[in-house]
Amino acid sequence: MELFEEIYGSYFQAIRKILLDAGTKPLTRKDMEADILSVSSAESALSILPKLLDGAWSPLLHREADGCFSCALGLDQTEKTEDFLKLPLTKLQKSWLKALLLDPRFRLFFSEEALEELEKALEDVPALYDPADFHYFDRYGDGDPYEDPIYQNIFRTILKAMTERRPLFVAYESRKGNPLTLEVLPCRFQYSPKDDKFRLLCVSLSHCRPKQFHVMNVARMLACHISKNPVPRDFDWDISRFQRQAGEPVRIRIRNERNALERCMLRFANYEKQTVYEPESDTWLCSIYYDPADETELLIDLLSFGPVIRILGPEKFLNEVRRRVKRQHELFYSCVE
């Protein structure tokens, strides 16, 4: 078994829910799709259902005469099934968690008390790897100051406001160095691997009404505290309608090889997507919606997948892809000569 076998990820949670429900009553395919969507994404259903119904995971379910599916674990009571599906951590997984504790970005999402508890629980476990062993050749060197106590306090305050869905007062330094003070509704964190920076996606308030969408670099925040003002009634925390989007999504075709679908879904998890499977060609068509400010980063990420994906459009984006590939070709042969 691989270390990252989705045991505690969305795949396991989706299958666990299906088996729990199938232990109480037979499920249709539509029921199972609903279970997957309740804990994961539509893209996960494209991978899970074929394996669960006709693939390597099919022994987990028993196909009834009417075409429905029941749990094949041989456990009648739901409580027994829940106990059966609780898996302990292996030594390898504990070693991986210990390595995560060494990552300053991971530590931002936990209080000092929680970190102390984790460190105590894993004090005798060797780390699987040391983050210092990795060299990132495609990342800028001026990432966020993750170990700065002021940065940590600001990040955790934002996280608390986001979790409790409360407004936030932010003192912020603009790109031109001008100080700004805004009351915002913090909706989502965004992390840029290329820049090694966290950004806050939020909506500013004016007279207790949503006004404008903002993307703020957390490192530029001077201070913040949770506001006592109420959240505007009927505010939609799904901020996609506030975000700028390019006129057309980038359309790509993903080949069914080298785990291309899973890798694409992971790499582009922070983008809104629509993915459809085409059985005739055994490929997936994926439309990626993006902010024009992220176009260069998206283009670079797409090129990194090589031949397992094909970029179909739009034409303006394709022209930029051709220009970059041609430039890389010229640079390569100039070095060879």
N, C-alpha and C positions, 0 to 999 in steps of 0.2 A: 504494500500500500504506500502511495506517495504521501509525503508530509502534508501537502495541501490537498487533501482528498475531499474538500467541501464538508468535512464532518461538522464543523460549527458554522459554516457559511450558509448562504441562502438556499443552496441545493439541499443540504441536509434538512434544514428547517421545513422546506416545501415537502420533501418526501415524508418527513416525520408527521406532518399534518395530514397528508393523504392517508398514511397507514393508520393513524389514530381514528380518522373519520371512517375509513374502510373497515375498521374493527367493530363499528357500531351498525353500519348499514352499507349495502353495496353502492358503489359510486359509478356514475357515468363519466365519460371523458370530459364532458362539460363541467361536472363537479370537480374533477381533478384540476382542470385549468383554473377554476375559481380559487381552489386551495393554494395553487402556486402563486397566483396574482396577489393573494392576501399577505404573502410574506416575501415575495420577490417581484421580478419584472416580467414583462411579456416575452422578452428575449430568453429568459430562463426556461420558459415553457417550451420553446422551440428545441432546447437541448434535453430537457428532462423527460418529457412525455414519450418520445420514441424509444429511449433507453428503458423506461419503466414499463411500457406496454409490450414492446416486441424485442427489446435489446437485452443487455447484460443484467439489468436490474429487474427483469420481468418475474423471476422467482419470488419476489416480494409480494406479488399480487396473484390472486386466483380469478380466472375469467369464468363468470357464471354463464349459464345457458342463455340468459337474456342479453348477454353482451356487456353486462355491468361487471365491476371488479370488487372483490373483497380482499381483506388482509389475509395473507398466506402464512403469517407467523405462528399460527396455532394458539394464539392467546385471545381468549374470549372477552375478558374484562378490560375496560379502557385503562384502569389503574395499572394493571399488569403490563399492558402494552407500553404505557408511559415509562415505567421502570425499566423495561427491556430496552427502550430506545435512548436511555441516558447512558452516554459513554464517558468513561473516565479519561483524564488526560494521560497520554503516553509520555515517556521520558523525553522523546524527541520533541513533542509539542511543548512540554515545559521548557525545554532548552531553547526553543524558538521564542516563547514568550519572554524568557530572560533576555534574549537578544533584543527584543522589541523595547524592553525597559531601558536599554542603552541608547535608544533613539530619542533625541530631545523633542521631536515632533509628536511622538506617541505620548510622551509625558504631559503634553499640554492639555490633554483631554481628561486628566484625572486630578483630583485634589491631592495635596501633600499627604493627607491621612491615608487615602486610597493607595498612593504610591508606596508609602511605608508598609502597608499591609501586604501589597504584592511582593515587595522586595523581601519581606520576612518569609513569606510562603515559598519563595524561590531562592532563598539564600544559599542552599546547598546544591543548587542546580547550575552546571556550567552553561554559559551562553553558547548557542549554536554557532554564532559568528560575532565578529566585532564590526560595527558600522565603519570604523576607521580603516578597515581592510578594503573598502570600495572606493574606487576613483571614478568620478563622474566627468566624462570628457565633454558631455553635451549640456552642461549646466553652468549658469553664471555663478561667479564666486561671491556675489554680494547678497546672499540669501538672508532671510529674516533672523534676528538675534534670538533664537529659541531659548537660550539659557539665561537671558536677561530677566531678572525678577519683575521689572516693570512690564515688559512684554507679556510674560506669563500671566500676570494679574489682569491685564487688559483682555487677553485671549479668554481666560476663564470667566471673566465678567460677561463678555459677549456670549459665550457658550451657555451661561446660566440664563441670560435674557432670552436667548434663542429657544432653549429647552422649555422655559416657563411662558414663552410667547408674550413678552413684555417689551415696551418701548425702551430705548436706550439713548442717553445723551452722550454725544461723542465730541471731543475736542480733537481736531484733525488738521494736519498740515498739508496743504495742497501741493501740487507739483511745482508751483511757482514760489513755494515757501510761505504762502499766506495762511494764517491761522483761521480755522472755521469752527463754528460750533453748531451742531445739528442734532435734532431729535429724530431718530430713525427707528424703523421696525426691522430688526435683524432677521433675515430670512434664511440665509445659507452661507456656509463657508465654501470657498473655492481654493484649491491648491494648484499651483503651477509647477510641475516638475522641472521645466526649463529654467524658470526664474528662481525656484526654491523659495517661493513666497506664498503666504496665505492672504486671501482677499475676502472681504465681507461683502456679500450681495445684500443690499438693503433698500428700503424705500423711505425717503425723508417725509416728515410730517410738517404741515403748516396749519395752525389753528385746529389741531386734532384731525386733520384730513390728509390722506395720502397725496403726495405732491409729485415726487420725482424719483426715478430709479438711480441708484448709485453703486459704484464698485470702489471700495476703499481698501487700500493696502493696510493691513493690520500694523505693520511696522511704522506707518506714518501717523498712527493715532497717539496723541499725547496723553490722553486720559479718557476715561468713560465711567459712567455709573448708570444704574437702572433707574428709569423714570417711574414716577408714581402716577403719571397720567394713564388713562384707560386706552386700550387698543380701539381704534375706530370700529364701529359696528359693521359686521359683514365684510371685514377685510379678508381678502383672499391671500393666504400665505403662499400659494403657488404663484411665484413671481414671474412666470414665463410671459404673462401679458405686459409686464412692466419693462422687460428686457428688450434691447434692440436686437433685431435679427436681420441677417442678410436677406436680400430679396428672394433668393432661392436656396434650398438646402443643398449640401454636397451629397451627390448620389454615388454610392460605391457598390460593387458586386464582390461578395466575399466567397472564396472557394472553400469547399468542405475538405480541408486538409490542414495538418499541423496546428490543430486547435485554433484556427484563424478566427472563428466566430467568438469563442470565449475571450481570446486576446483582444479583439476589437471592442467587445462589450466592456471589458475592464479598462482599456486605455481611454475610451470615449464615454466613460460612465457619467461624467459631469455635463454631457451634452444631451439635449432632447433628441430622441431618435425614433424612427419607425422602421421596423425590420420585418421583411416578408420572405418566407422560404419558397423557392421555385423548384418543385420536384423534377421538372423536365431537365433542368441543367444541374441539379443537385448543388445549387448555390443560394446565397441569401442576398436580397437587395435591401440596402440600408440607406435611409435618408437621414443626414445629420444636420440639425438646425444649430446655427452658431451666431455669436456676436461678431460683427465685422472686425472688431478689435482683436479677436482671437484667430483671425484667418491665417496668419503666418505660422502660428504654433500648430494649428490644425493641419496645415499643409505638410509641415515637417513630420508630424506624427504619422500621417497617412503614407508618406514616402518611406518611412521606416519599416513598413510591413512588406515591402517588396512585391513579388509576383503573386502572393496569396490574395491580394485585393486588386480590383481594377476601378479606377476613378472614371465615372461616366459623365459627370457634369457638375455644375453648369459650365458653359463654354469659357467664361471669364476665368473661372478657377482652373480649368484645364490648361488654358494658355499660360498661367503662372506656373503650373506643374511642368509643362514642356520647357519653359524658360529655365527653370531651376535644374531640371535633368540635363538639358543641353549644356548649361554652365558647369555642372559637375563633370560631364563628359570631357569638356575642353580642359578643365583643370587637371583631370586624371592623365590625359595624354600629354599635356605640357610638362608634367612631372616625369613621365616615362621618357620623354625625349631629352 
